[in-house]
């Protein structure tokens, strides 16, 4: 068998993507200037409130959020992951609308955004000339490539 031509297949971890979606949702709610409520997260992610509570407890033990009676707040690490996810999805939206000239497909974007690394996102951002807003008018978090 010719190893140079073999394709390598990767199975993503659904759990990692799940965590990223929660952090992205919390980041987005904060961006809108709203209080982060369990009901808001549940509605945004189409999950039940007990599932949100369970995940917030898990994120709390992983030091991604501070979750207590006072509410939900992203830690520095959680903020970084949330901003990265928002950046990935918004840069992809710009790519789809302005360069590929196809309708923005949020489900497809959600499938791709979890697999983008910083190098890929920065290269895409640079190719798109460092867009500051997505097609929906939301700010795109700055990457290192934008600050050079």
C-alpha positions as CSV (number, residue, x, y, z in Angstrom):
1,X,0.0,0.0,0.0
2,X,1.3,3.4,-1.0
3,X,1.3,5.5,2.2
4,X,1.8,8.8,0.4
5,X,-1.6,8.5,-1.3
6,X,-3.5,7.1,1.7
7,X,-6.1,9.4,3.0
8,X,-6.2,10.0,6.7
9,X,-9.7,10.3,8.3
10,X,-10.3,12.0,11.6
11,X,-13.1,11.6,14.0
12,X,-13.8,14.8,15.9
13,X,-14.8,14.6,19.5
14,X,-18.4,15.6,19.8
15,X,-17.8,16.6,23.4
16,X,-15.2,19.2,22.5
17,X,-17.6,20.7,19.9
18,X,-20.3,20.7,22.5
19,X,-18.2,22.6,25.0
20,X,-17.2,25.1,22.3
21,X,-20.8,25.8,21.4
22,X,-21.7,26.6,25.0
23,X,-18.7,29.0,25.3
24,X,-19.7,30.5,21.9
25,X,-23.3,31.0,23.1
26,X,-22.2,32.6,26.4
27,X,-19.8,34.8,24.5
28,X,-22.5,35.9,22.1
29,X,-25.0,36.6,24.9
30,X,-22.4,38.8,26.6
31,X,-21.7,40.5,23.3
32,X,-25.3,41.5,23.0
33,X,-25.0,43.1,26.5
34,X,-27.5,40.6,28.1
35,X,-27.2,38.8,31.4
36,X,-26.2,35.1,30.8
37,X,-29.2,33.1,31.9
38,X,-29.7,29.4,31.7
39,X,-33.0,29.9,29.8
40,X,-31.2,32.1,27.2
41,X,-28.4,29.5,26.7
42,X,-31.0,26.7,26.5
43,X,-33.1,28.6,23.9
44,X,-30.0,29.6,21.8
45,X,-28.6,26.0,21.7
46,X,-32.0,24.3,21.5
47,X,-31.4,22.2,24.6
48,X,-33.2,21.7,27.9
49,X,-32.3,23.8,30.9
50,X,-31.2,20.8,33.1
51,X,-28.7,20.0,30.3
52,X,-27.4,23.6,30.5
53,X,-26.9,23.4,34.2
54,X,-25.1,20.1,33.9
55,X,-22.7,21.6,31.2
56,X,-22.1,24.8,33.2
57,X,-21.0,22.7,36.2
58,X,-18.7,20.8,33.9
59,X,-17.3,24.0,32.4
60,X,-16.9,25.4,35.9
61,X,-14.7,22.4,36.9
62,X,-12.6,22.9,33.7
63,X,-12.1,26.6,34.6
64,X,-13.9,27.8,31.4
65,X,-16.7,29.6,33.3
66,X,-17.4,30.8,36.7
67,X,-20.8,29.4,37.5
68,X,-22.5,30.1,40.8
69,X,-25.6,31.7,42.3
70,X,-24.4,35.1,41.0
71,X,-24.6,33.8,37.4
72,X,-22.4,32.7,34.6
73,X,-19.2,34.4,33.6
74,X,-16.5,33.3,31.2
75,X,-13.0,32.8,32.6
76,X,-10.1,34.2,30.6
77,X,-9.6,30.8,29.0
78,X,-13.4,30.5,28.3
79,X,-13.4,34.0,26.8
80,X,-10.5,33.0,24.5
81,X,-12.3,29.9,23.2
82,X,-15.6,31.8,22.8
83,X,-14.0,34.6,20.9
84,X,-12.1,32.2,18.7
85,X,-15.3,30.3,17.8
86,X,-17.1,33.5,17.0
87,X,-14.1,34.7,14.9
88,X,-14.1,31.4,13.0
89,X,-17.8,31.5,12.2
90,X,-17.9,35.1,11.2
91,X,-14.8,34.9,9.0
92,X,-16.5,31.9,7.3
93,X,-19.7,33.9,6.8
94,X,-17.6,36.6,5.1
95,X,-15.9,34.0,2.9
96,X,-19.3,32.5,1.9
97,X,-21.0,35.8,1.1
98,X,-18.2,37.9,-0.4
99,X,-15.8,35.4,-2.0
100,X,-17.7,32.2,-2.7
101,X,-20.9,34.2,-3.4
102,X,-23.1,31.5,-1.9
103,X,-25.8,31.8,0.7
104,X,-24.6,31.7,4.3
105,X,-25.3,28.2,5.6
106,X,-25.1,28.3,9.4
107,X,-25.2,24.6,9.8
108,X,-22.3,24.1,7.5
109,X,-20.3,26.9,9.2
110,X,-21.0,25.1,12.6
111,X,-19.6,21.9,11.1
112,X,-16.4,23.6,9.9
113,X,-15.7,26.2,12.7
114,X,-14.7,23.5,15.3
115,X,-11.9,22.2,13.0
116,X,-10.2,25.5,12.2
117,X,-6.9,26.2,13.9
118,X,-5.5,29.6,14.4
119,X,-3.1,29.4,11.4
120,X,-6.0,28.6,9.1
121,X,-8.3,31.3,10.5
122,X,-5.5,33.9,10.3
123,X,-4.7,32.9,6.7
124,X,-8.4,33.1,5.8
125,X,-8.7,36.5,7.5
126,X,-5.7,37.8,5.7
127,X,-7.0,36.6,2.3
128,X,-10.3,38.4,3.1
129,X,-8.3,41.6,4.0
130,X,-9.1,41.4,7.7
131,X,-12.9,42.1,7.7
132,X,-14.1,43.9,10.8
133,X,-17.8,42.9,10.6
134,X,-19.6,39.8,9.4
135,X,-22.4,40.0,6.9
136,X,-24.9,40.3,9.8
137,X,-23.1,43.5,11.0
138,X,-21.5,41.9,14.1
139,X,-17.9,42.7,15.0
140,X,-15.3,40.0,14.2
141,X,-12.9,39.5,17.1
142,X,-9.4,40.6,16.1
143,X,-6.7,38.0,15.5
144,X,-3.0,38.4,15.7
145,X,-3.0,38.8,11.9
146,X,-5.2,41.9,12.1
147,X,-2.8,43.6,14.6
148,X,0.3,43.4,12.4
